[in-house]
Amino acid sequence: MQFEVTVPAVPVKPHRMLPIFHQMANSFVEAGIDVVKNTGKKISCKAGCGACCRQAVPIAESEVYQIAELVENMPEPRRTVIRERFRKAAEHFHKIGWYERFIDHQRKAPEKEPDEAIRQGIEIVLEYFYEGIPCPFLEDESCSIHPNRPVACREYLVTTPAENCATPSPQGIRVVDLLIKPSRALRKLGSRGKMAAEGFPILTRALELAAK
């Protein structure tokens, strides 16, 4: 696969490079979709199907700042509405200690047997999902910032029935395999280490972390 992209001629903040990662992710997703279609299957995801928008979405440090900037540039009263959704979501997961358990799991996972670490990781992210807290950008079960959504969101597509997403499990969900996931590289590129203590930043903490 060949790409042709325009890049800045001078140093820029890492989150200014996100459009390139968006382009890369979109291209790899399109390739993945072609493979799915060639096997006779189809993508279940569509507008109005927002179950996955209640997941713990991992984002890169550069995406934290991009999301904060996106919200800051929204007109009122929408900006205040979105900020309040972020505040309530973060407050909820802090109150039940979920962020802290997630960070603790990430720290200890390398010391555990791989299968055990994966099992515990699935339990933790399912716990987040079943709290039923939607992404602050979810409206009418659709993404209100679709062109600017995080790279991890772009990479997540399923071929199993949409109703299965209401009760996700490794057995009931078939995620589309991608040759490369740019989100993994993005989490390393541009990281200045300021959020190292937070593990993988979760989308609902974006405004809180950007402020810190």
Disulfide bonds with the S-S distance in Angstrom:
none
